[in-house]
């Protein structure tokens, strides 16, 4: 990768004398960018081009070459790549389109290109890419019109057009660029290699990317997690909606995964996920310029009540908090602004506050240990001096904690972007954007300070599960109902109440008397998923006669509502004690593997969609954080009239599901719905469950 990003010599195969052609623009960019190594134009016409000798063949050049940029049409690329291999170059950039994004023939051509390069020991960037830029060595090996100013932001993109747009936006925000890499079709070099290289790049402080798909989910998560430990990563991922995925497939020939899977993968890897192009640079600006806060407590300074309230609302929505004002800070503020009658947070400093007042306030707020971050919101008023105030705030920062600014109004309220960028003050035109950027700082800081990952392995009966799965796959019965699903869960340490499958009223009464009343009765059929809707569930059955009556009534109802369903019997089970109903489960994403799910039962899942996802394997701390990320977490803690339940027990249940899913890649889906959770010390009970297996050929 060093030979790609920092070559000592470069050849351009397909160099052209015609302005506007890719071969001309790439060669011209290499020369104009100031690259100091040998630049070798290659074209069968020979002669001279832009003051350089043109070689008819690359092997006619008598010296070694590190890298080649291939600018010829797709049908000539294989020949050019073969000649580069003979020259023993170590890196190649192919900018031509017409490969896998164009159909079957293009896909075959791309595979042949990869084989040629790999056999020759050549790393390949592209095809169908813009090229790349390394500002450190003044290298523009692309057909982008300009080379950005040097800086600490590295850009990579699957789309060449967005790569250019990202560079333009970075320049507009006075953010210098270390490297810009267009990865195109990712035939060889993917986002994994790029992240690994940029993590070690000394010139890069923050990594900013755009992706349409991810080539290898497992490798991506591992590479991104390692890179995130070195520096922040902000990525915009497209193709997460139905329409977006169709567009991504047309553009790249690869379908993206579902939004939930990418969200879970990004969270595991410490990636800051941007949902919009605007947010991509909002977050990147903050991460490039400011430290991460130690906590969630924010102090808001505003020159008017309304903007301060807007900021406070935005902070609450993002899960950040308005910190209380300590006595020491209150006294300090009253010395700075003696005319202020009340010191609150948000702090209304009044419309006539001087720039020096803001500077003094920032200085005092930064000293307060009860404050983790500062947000300044300024609305243009007659007495306001926005430009001078912004510079005063910027110059007062000590970078012990983040300071962000939101100045409302037009461009005339701001000093130059260059001035504020030099002083490392991120600023935004709305409080909501500033707060979202602050949340990205908070999330990344929390991720960096997370405990070391330790995945617990529980003692389980793995052989029991192996036998059940093998038998099912042999017979092709890949959907497991409640009875067999509970057998598997019991083997992995879940608490399953005593119960039996019965096929007659007499047998049901006998089992009920044996396990003790009250009991629950449930229809068992591979064709019926929602048993309650069919009248297939009866709870709190308290006597033998009630069992017999319930059995006959249930069979009658099922025969009426689902006459074609195959009925295996009725499951009679000890009635569970009351508790809070939660849902835990797993679905296997084709890119990232097993993805765990948690949510409260009832309307919280069905209507509010209040669920959390996390990739397996999961640690205890990650399981707890997963619960905390739901809006309904307060109910688990016993707020709003509910009793506190055993949160640790839910975390253990998620860890056991995680172990089961990682042990058996044959399990494609798993639901425990509901898991009944009691107060602390009471073991959760699996009330109902189901699973789906893969065909034998789909294993792993």
C-alpha positions in Angstrom: 0.0 0.0 0.0 3.0 2.3 0.5 3.9 2.0 -3.1 0.3 3.1 -4.0 -0.1 6.0 -1.7 3.6 7.2 -1.8 5.1 6.1 -5.1 8.5 7.3 -6.1 7.8 7.0 -9.9 4.6 6.8 -12.0 3.7 5.9 -15.5 0.5 6.9 -17.3 -0.6 4.2 -19.8 -2.9 5.9 -22.4 -1.4 9.4 -22.0 -3.1 11.7 -24.5 -2.4 15.0 -26.1 -6.1 15.8 -26.3 -7.4 18.0 -23.5 -10.6 16.6 -21.9 -9.5 13.0 -22.4 -8.8 11.1 -19.2 -5.2 10.3 -20.4 -4.5 14.0 -20.8 -6.1 15.1 -17.6 -4.3 12.5 -15.4 -0.9 13.3 -16.9 -1.5 17.1 -16.6 -2.6 16.7 -13.0 0.5 14.8 -12.1 2.7 17.5 -13.6 0.7 20.5 -12.2 0.4 19.0 -8.7 4.2 19.2 -8.4 5.0 15.5 -8.0 8.8 15.3 -7.8 9.4 11.8 -9.0 9.7 10.6 -12.6 6.4 10.8 -14.6 6.4 8.5 -17.6 3.8 9.0 -20.4 3.0 5.8 -22.4 1.4 5.9 -25.8 2.0 3.9 -28.9 2.4 7.2 -30.9 5.6 8.0 -29.0 7.1 11.5 -29.3 6.9 14.2 -26.6 4.0 15.3 -24.4 3.9 18.3 -22.0 7.7 18.4 -22.1 8.1 14.7 -21.3 9.3 11.8 -23.5 6.5 9.4 -24.5 7.3 5.7 -24.5 5.5 3.4 -26.9 5.5 0.6 -24.4 6.0 0.8 -20.6 8.8 -1.8 -20.8 10.7 0.6 -23.1 11.3 2.8 -20.0 14.8 1.8 -18.8 14.3 2.4 -15.1 12.1 0.9 -12.3 8.6 2.1 -11.8 6.5 1.9 -8.7 3.0 2.7 -10.0 1.0 2.9 -13.2 -2.2 4.8 -13.9 -4.1 3.0 -16.7 -6.3 5.4 -18.6 -7.2 3.3 -21.7 -10.7 2.0 -22.4 -11.9 -1.1 -20.6 -11.3 -3.4 -23.6 -7.6 -2.5 -23.6 -7.0 -2.6 -19.8 -6.0 -6.3 -19.6 -3.2 -5.8 -22.1 -2.0 -2.6 -20.3 -2.1 -4.4 -16.9 -0.1 -7.4 -18.3 2.6 -5.0 -19.5 2.7 -3.4 -16.1 3.1 -6.8 -14.5 6.1 -7.5 -16.8 7.6 -4.1 -15.7 7.2 -5.3 -12.1 5.3 -2.3 -10.9 3.7 -2.9 -7.5 0.5 -0.7 -7.8 -2.0 0.1 -10.5 -4.9 2.6 -10.8 -7.5 1.8 -13.4 -9.9 4.6 -14.0 -11.9 3.2 -16.9 -15.6 2.1 -16.5 -17.2 -0.8 -18.3 -16.5 -3.5 -15.7 -18.8 -5.2 -13.2 -21.1 -2.2 -13.0 -21.9 -2.7 -16.7 -23.1 -6.3 -16.6 -22.0 -9.9 -17.0 -19.3 -9.3 -19.6 -17.9 -6.4 -17.6 -17.9 -8.6 -14.5 -15.9 -11.3 -16.3 -13.4 -8.7 -17.6 -12.9 -7.3 -14.1 -12.2 -10.8 -12.7 -9.6 -11.4 -15.4 -8.0 -8.0 -14.4 -7.9 -9.0 -10.8 -6.3 -12.4 -11.7 -3.6 -10.7 -13.8 -2.7 -8.2 -11.0 -2.7 -10.7 -8.2 -0.5 -13.2 -10.1 1.9 -10.4 -10.8 1.9 -9.0 -7.2 0.3 -5.7 -8.2 -2.2 -4.0 -5.9 -5.1 -2.6 -7.9 -7.2 0.5 -7.1 -10.4 0.6 -9.1 -11.5 0.0 -11.8 -14.2 2.7 -12.4 -12.5 5.1 -10.1 -11.4 8.7 -10.0 -7.9 7.9 -8.8 -6.2 9.2 -5.7 -4.5 12.3 -4.2 -1.7 12.5 -1.6 -1.2 16.2 -0.7 1.8 15.4 1.5 3.9 14.5 -1.6 2.1 16.8 -4.0 0.6 13.9 -5.9 -2.6 14.1 -7.9 -3.0 10.7 -9.6 -6.6 11.3 -10.6 -8.6 13.2 -13.1 -10.0 15.6 -10.5 -9.5 19.2 -11.6 -7.9 20.4 -8.4 -5.7 19.2 -5.7 -7.0 20.2 -2.2 -4.9 22.1 0.2 -2.9 19.9 2.6 -4.5 19.0 6.0 -5.5 16.3 8.4 -8.7 14.9 6.8 -8.5 11.8 4.7 -11.4 11.2 2.2 -12.3 7.9 0.6 -15.4 7.2 -1.6 -16.9 4.5 -3.6 -18.3 7.2 -5.9 -15.8 9.3 -7.9 -18.3 12.1 -8.2 -18.9 12.3 -4.5 -15.2 12.1 -3.9 -14.8 15.3 -5.8 -17.8 16.8 -4.0 -16.3 15.9 -0.7 -13.0 17.6 -1.5 -14.9 20.7 -2.6 -16.9 20.8 0.6 -13.8 20.3 2.7 -12.2 23.2 0.9 -15.3 25.4 1.5 -15.0 24.7 5.2 -11.3 25.4 5.2 -10.6 21.7 6.1 -7.3 20.5 4.6 -7.1 17.1 3.1 -4.3 14.5 3.6 -5.4 11.9 1.1 -8.4 11.5 -1.2 -9.0 7.9 -2.5 -11.6 6.9 -5.0 -12.1 3.1 -4.5 -14.6 2.6 -7.4 -15.5 -1.1 -7.9 -13.1 -2.3 -5.2 -11.9 -5.2 -7.3 -8.8 -5.6 -5.2 -8.3 -2.7 -2.8 -11.4 -2.2 -0.7 -12.5 0.0 2.2 -10.8 -2.5 4.5 -7.3 -1.9 3.1 -8.0 1.9 2.9 -9.0 2.1 6.6 -6.0 0.0 7.7 -3.6 2.3 5.8 -5.2 5.5 6.9 -5.2 4.4 10.5 -1.4 4.4 10.4 -1.1 7.5 8.3 0.6 10.2 10.4 -0.9 13.1 8.3 -4.5 11.9 8.9 -6.5 13.0 12.0 -10.0 12.1 10.9 -11.2 9.7 8.2 -14.3 10.6 6.1 -15.9 8.1 3.8 -18.9 7.4 1.5 -19.9 3.7 0.9 -22.6 2.1 -1.2 -21.8 -1.5 -0.1 -19.3 -3.3 2.1 -17.3 -6.1 0.5 -16.6 -8.3 3.6 -18.6 -7.4 6.7 -16.4 -9.3 9.2 -13.1 -7.9 7.9 -14.6 -4.4 7.7 -15.8 -4.4 11.3 -12.4 -5.6 12.5 -10.4 -3.1 10.4 -12.7 -0.2 11.3 -12.6 -1.1 15.0 -8.8 -1.1 14.9 -8.7 2.2 13.0 -11.2 3.8 15.3 -8.9 3.2 18.2 -6.4 5.5 16.4 -8.7 8.2 15.0 -12.3 9.0 14.4 -14.1 7.7 11.3 -17.2 9.3 9.8 -19.1 7.4 7.1 -22.1 8.1 5.0 -23.7 4.8 3.8 -26.2 4.9 1.0 -28.5 2.1 -0.2 -30.3 1.5 3.2 -33.8 2.2 1.9 -35.5 0.2 -0.8 -35.2 2.9 -3.4 -31.6 3.7 -2.3 -30.6 0.0 -2.6 -32.0 -0.1 -6.2 -29.9 2.9 -7.1 -26.8 1.4 -5.5 -27.3 -1.8 -7.4 -27.5 0.0 -10.7 -24.4 2.0 -9.9 -22.1 -0.7 -8.5 -23.7 -4.0 -9.3 -23.9 -4.8 -5.5 -26.8 -4.7 -3.2 -26.3 -3.0 0.2 -27.4 -4.6 3.5 -30.3 -3.4 5.6 -30.0 -0.2 7.6 -30.2 -1.9 10.9 -27.2 -4.2 10.2 -25.1 -1.3 9.1 -26.1 0.7 12.1 -25.1 -2.2 14.4 -21.8 -2.8 12.5 -20.9 0.9 12.7 -21.7 1.1 16.4 -19.5 -2.0 17.1 -16.6 -0.5 15.1 -16.8 3.0 16.7 -17.8 4.6 13.4 -19.7 7.8 13.5 -22.5 7.3 11.0 -23.8 10.3 9.1 -27.3 10.1 7.6 -26.9 13.0 5.2 -24.1 14.6 3.2 -24.4 17.7 5.3 -24.0 15.7 8.6 -20.9 14.0 7.2 -19.0 17.2 7.3 -20.8 18.6 10.4 -19.5 15.7 12.4 -16.1 15.6 10.7 -15.5 19.2 11.4 -16.1 18.8 15.1 -14.0 15.6 15.3 -11.1 17.2 13.4 -11.1 20.4 15.5 -12.3 19.6 19.1 -11.6 17.1 21.9 -14.2 14.6 22.9 -16.2 15.4 26.1 -15.7 13.3 29.2 -19.4 13.2 29.8 -22.8 14.4 28.6 -23.2 17.6 30.6 -23.4 20.7 28.4 -23.5 24.4 29.3 -25.3 26.7 26.8 -24.5 30.4 26.4 -26.9 32.4 24.4 -27.7 36.1 23.8 -31.4 35.4 23.8 -33.9 33.1 25.5 -35.4 31.5 22.3 -32.2 30.2 20.7 -31.0 28.9 24.1 -34.3 27.0 24.6 -34.0 25.5 21.0 -30.5 24.3 21.9 -31.7 22.8 25.2 -34.5 20.9 23.4 -32.0 19.6 20.8 -29.7 18.4 23.6 -32.4 16.5 25.3 -33.5 14.8 22.0 -29.9 13.7 21.5 -29.6 12.2 25.0 -27.2 14.9 26.2 -28.0 16.9 29.4 -28.2 20.5 30.5 -25.8 20.6 33.5 -26.6 22.3 36.7 -24.8 25.5 37.6 -22.4 25.1 40.5 -22.1 27.8 43.2 -18.6 28.6 42.1 -19.6 29.1 38.5 -22.6 31.1 39.5 -20.4 33.5 41.5 -17.9 33.8 38.7 -20.6 34.6 36.2 -22.2 37.3 38.4 -18.8 38.9 38.7 -18.5 39.0 34.9 -22.1 40.1 34.2 -23.3 41.8 37.4 -26.4 43.1 35.6 -27.7 39.5 35.1 -30.4 38.8 37.7 -30.5 35.0 37.4 -27.8 32.6 36.4 -29.3 29.5 34.7 -28.4 27.0 32.1 -29.1 27.8 29.3 -27.5 31.1 30.2 -29.0 34.2 28.7 -26.1 36.7 28.6 -28.4 39.4 27.2 -28.2 41.2 23.9 -25.7 43.8 24.9 -23.0 41.4 26.1 -19.5 42.4 24.8 -17.1 40.0 23.1 -14.9 40.2 26.1 -17.8 39.0 28.3 -18.2 35.9 26.2 -14.4 35.2 26.4 -14.4 35.6 30.1 -17.5 33.4 30.5 -16.0 30.6 28.3 -12.8 30.8 30.4 -14.8 30.2 33.6 -17.1 27.6 32.2 -14.1 25.6 30.9 -12.7 25.5 34.5 -15.8 24.0 36.0 -15.5 20.2 36.5 -19.3 19.8 36.3 -19.3 21.0 32.7 -18.2 18.6 29.9 -18.9 20.7 26.8 -19.8 24.3 25.9 -22.3 25.4 23.2 -22.6 29.1 22.3 -25.7 30.2 20.4 -25.8 33.7 19.1 -28.7 35.4 17.3 -28.0 38.7 15.4 -29.4 41.7 17.3 -28.7 45.4 17.0 -26.0 45.4 19.7 -24.4 42.1 18.7 -20.9 42.0 17.4 -20.9 38.5 15.9 -17.6 38.4 14.1 -15.6 39.9 17.0 -17.4 37.6 19.4 -16.7 34.5 17.4 -13.0 35.3 17.3 -13.0 36.1 21.1 -14.6 32.7 21.8 -12.2 30.9 19.5 -9.1 32.5 21.0 -10.2 31.6 24.6 -10.5 27.9 24.0 -8.1 25.8 26.1 -9.2 22.5 24.4 -9.7 20.8 27.7 -13.4 20.3 26.6 -15.2 20.9 23.4 -16.6 24.3 22.5 -19.0 24.6 19.5 -20.8 27.6 18.2 -24.1 28.2 16.4 -24.5 31.7 15.0 -27.9 32.3 13.5 -28.3 34.5 10.5 -26.6 35.1 7.2 -22.9 35.1 6.2 -22.6 38.7 7.4 -22.7 37.6 11.0 -19.6 35.5 10.7 -15.9 36.2 10.5 -14.1 34.3 7.7 -14.2 30.6 7.7 -10.4 30.6 7.4 -10.0 32.5 10.7 -12.2 30.2 12.7 -10.8 27.0 11.1 -7.3 28.2 12.0 -8.5 28.7 15.6 -10.3 25.3 15.5 -13.8 26.6 16.4 -16.5 24.5 14.7 -19.6 26.6 13.9 -23.0 25.8 12.6 -25.9 27.8 11.3 -28.5 26.1 13.5 -28.4 24.9 17.1 -29.7 21.5 16.1 -26.7 20.9 13.7 -24.3 22.0 16.4 -25.9 19.7 19.0 -25.8 16.7 16.5 -22.1 17.4 15.9 -21.5 17.5 19.7 -23.3 14.2 20.0 -20.9 12.7 17.5 -18.0 13.9 19.7 -19.7 12.4 22.8 -20.4 9.0 21.1 -16.9 8.6 19.8 -15.4 9.6 23.2 -17.6 7.1 24.9 -16.6 4.4 22.5 -12.9 5.1 23.0 -13.3 4.8 26.8 -15.4 1.6 26.7 -14.2 -1.3 28.8 -12.0 -3.9 27.2 -14.2 -6.4 25.3 -14.5 -9.7 27.2 -17.0 -12.2 25.7 -18.2 -14.7 28.3 -18.5 -18.4 27.4 -21.2 -20.2 29.3 -21.2 -24.0 29.9 -23.8 -25.4 27.6 -25.0 -28.7 26.1 -23.7 -28.2 22.5 -24.1 -31.8 21.4 -27.9 -31.7 22.1 -28.3 -28.7 19.8 -26.1 -30.3 17.1 -28.3 -33.4 17.0 -31.5 -31.3 16.7 -30.2 -29.2 13.9 -28.7 -32.1 12.0 -31.9 -34.0 12.2 -33.9 -31.0 11.0 -31.6 -30.3 8.1 -31.7 -33.9 6.9 -35.5 -33.9 6.8 -35.8 -30.4 5.4 -38.0 -29.2 8.3 -36.2 -25.9 8.8 -38.7 -24.1 11.0 -38.8 -24.9 14.6 -41.8 -24.2 16.7 -42.0 -23.6 20.4 -41.3 -27.2 21.7 -38.0 -27.9 19.9 -36.9 -24.2 20.1 -37.2 -24.5 23.9 -35.2 -27.7 23.8 -32.4 -25.8 22.2 -32.7 -22.9 24.5 -32.7 -25.2 27.5 -29.4 -26.7 26.3 -28.0 -23.2 26.4 -29.0 -22.4 29.9 -32.4 -20.8 29.5 -35.1 -21.4 32.2 -37.9 -23.4 30.6 -40.9 -24.3 32.6 -42.1 -27.9 32.9 -44.4 -28.8 29.9 -45.3 -31.5 27.5 -46.8 -31.8 24.0 -50.2 -33.6 24.2 -52.5 -35.0 21.5 -55.7 -35.7 23.4 -57.8 -34.1 26.2 -57.1 -37.0 28.5 -53.3 -36.7 28.0 -53.5 -32.9 28.5 -55.4 -33.4 31.9 -52.8 -36.0 33.0 -49.9 -33.7 32.2 -51.6 -30.7 33.8 -52.1 -32.6 37.1 -48.5 -33.8 37.0 -46.9 -30.3 36.6 -49.5 -28.6 38.8 -52.1 -25.9 38.2 -52.4 -23.3 36.8 -51.2 -24.1 33.3 -50.9 -22.5 30.0 -52.1 -24.3 26.8 -50.8 -23.5 23.3 -51.5 -24.9 19.9 -48.4 -26.4 18.2 -48.3 -26.2 14.4 -45.6 -25.3 11.9 -48.3 -23.5 9.9 -49.5 -21.1 12.7 -47.2 -18.4 13.8 -49.5 -16.0 15.6 -51.3 -18.5 17.9 -53.3 -16.0 19.9 -54.9 -14.6 16.8 -56.3 -18.0 16.0 -57.6 -18.7 19.5 -54.6 -21.1 20.0 -53.6 -19.9 23.5 -55.3 -20.3 26.8 -53.7 -19.0 30.0 -54.3 -19.6 33.7 -56.2 -22.9 33.2 -57.0 -24.0 36.8 -58.5 -27.4 36.8 -58.7 -30.7 34.9 -62.1 -30.0 33.5 -61.0 -26.6 32.3 -58.0 -28.3 30.6 -60.3 -30.7 28.7 -62.7 -27.9 27.8 -59.9 -25.7 26.6 -58.4 -28.5 24.5 -61.6 -29.2 22.6 -62.4 -25.5 22.1 -59.0 -24.8 20.9 -59.0 -27.6 18.4 -62.5 -26.5 17.2 -61.3 -22.9 16.7 -58.1 -23.8 14.9 -60.1 -26.2 12.6 -62.4 -23.3 11.7 -59.7 -20.6 11.3 -56.9 -22.7 9.8 -58.4 -25.9 8.3 -55.3 -26.7 6.2 -52.8 -26.3 9.1 -51.0 -29.4 10.3 -51.6 -29.7 14.1 -48.9 -31.5 16.1 -50.9 -31.1 19.3 -51.3 -28.8 22.3 -48.5 -27.9 24.5 -49.4 -27.9 28.2 -47.0 -25.9 30.3 -46.7 -24.6 33.9 -48.1 -21.1 34.1 -45.3 -18.5 34.6 -45.4 -16.0 37.3 -46.2 -12.4 36.3 -43.4 -10.1 35.1 -42.4 -7.8 32.4 -42.6 -9.2 28.9 -39.5 -8.5 26.7 -38.5 -9.8 23.3 -35.0 -10.9 22.4 -33.9 -12.5 19.2 -31.3 -12.9 16.5 -31.3 -12.5 12.7 -28.3 -13.4 10.6 -27.3 -10.7 8.2 -25.6 -11.9 5.1 -22.7 -9.4 5.5 -22.2 -9.0 9.2 -23.5 -12.3 10.6 -25.7 -12.7 13.7 -27.4 -9.5 14.8 -29.1 -9.5 18.2 -32.3 -7.7 19.0 -34.0 -6.5 22.2 -37.3 -4.7 22.9 -40.2 -4.6 25.3 -43.3 -6.5 24.3 -46.6 -5.1 23.2 -46.9 -1.7 21.6 -43.2 -0.9 22.2 -42.2 -3.3 19.4 -45.4 -3.5 17.3 -46.2 0.3 17.1 -43.2 2.2 18.5 -40.5 0.0 16.9 -38.5 0.7 20.1 -35.9 -2.0 19.6 -32.1 -2.1 19.7 -29.7 -4.2 17.7 -26.1 -5.3 18.2 -23.7 -7.6 16.4 -22.7 -10.9 18.1 -20.6 -11.8 19.9 -21.7 -9.4 22.6 -20.1 -8.5 26.0 -22.0 -7.9 29.2 -21.3 -4.2 29.0 -22.5 -4.1 25.4 -25.7 -5.9 26.3 -26.4 -3.4 29.1 -25.8 -0.5 26.7 -28.1 -2.2 24.2 -30.9 -2.1 26.8 -30.1 1.5 27.7 -30.4 2.6 24.1 -34.1 1.9 24.0 -36.6 4.6 24.9 -38.4 2.1 27.2 -35.3 1.5 29.3 -36.8 3.7 32.1 -39.6 1.1 32.5 -37.1 -1.6 33.1 -35.6 0.6 35.9 -39.0 0.8 37.6 -40.0 4.3 36.6 -43.5 5.5 35.9 -45.2 3.1 38.3 -43.5 -0.1 37.2 -41.4 -2.4 39.3 -37.7 -2.6 38.5 -36.8 -5.9 36.8 -33.5 -7.8 36.7 -31.7 -6.0 33.9 -28.6 -8.1 34.5 -30.6 -11.2 33.8 -31.7 -9.8 30.4 -28.1 -9.0 29.6 -27.1 -12.6 30.4 -30.0 -13.9 28.1 -28.6 -11.8 25.3 -25.1 -13.2 25.9 -26.5 -16.7 25.8 -28.3 -16.0 22.5 -25.1 -14.5 21.2 -23.1 -17.7 22.1 -25.8 -19.9 20.5 -25.8 -17.8 17.3 -22.0 -17.8 17.0 -21.7 -21.5 17.8 -24.3 -22.5 15.1 -24.2 -20.5 11.9 -27.1 -22.8 10.7 -29.5 -20.8 12.8 -30.8 -18.0 10.6 -33.5 -16.5 12.8 -34.4 -16.8 16.5 -37.2 -15.2 18.6 -38.0 -15.4 22.2 -41.3 -13.7 22.5 -41.9 -13.2 25.2 -39.2 -13.6 27.8 -40.8 -12.9 31.1 -38.5 -11.0 33.4 -39.1 -10.6 37.1 -37.6 -8.6 39.9 -33.9 -8.8 40.7 -32.9 -12.4 41.6 -35.7 -14.1 39.7 -34.6 -16.1 36.6 -36.3 -15.0 33.3 -38.7 -17.5 31.8 -39.0 -18.4 28.1 -42.7 -18.2 27.5 -42.5 -18.8 23.7 -39.9 -19.2 21.1 -39.2 -20.1 17.4 -36.2 -20.6 15.1 -35.4 -21.0 11.5 -32.4 -23.0 10.1 -30.5 -22.7 6.8 -30.4 -25.5 4.3 -27.3 -27.6 4.7 -25.6 -25.9 1.7 -26.1 -22.4 3.3 -24.1 -23.2 6.5 -21.5 -20.7 7.5 
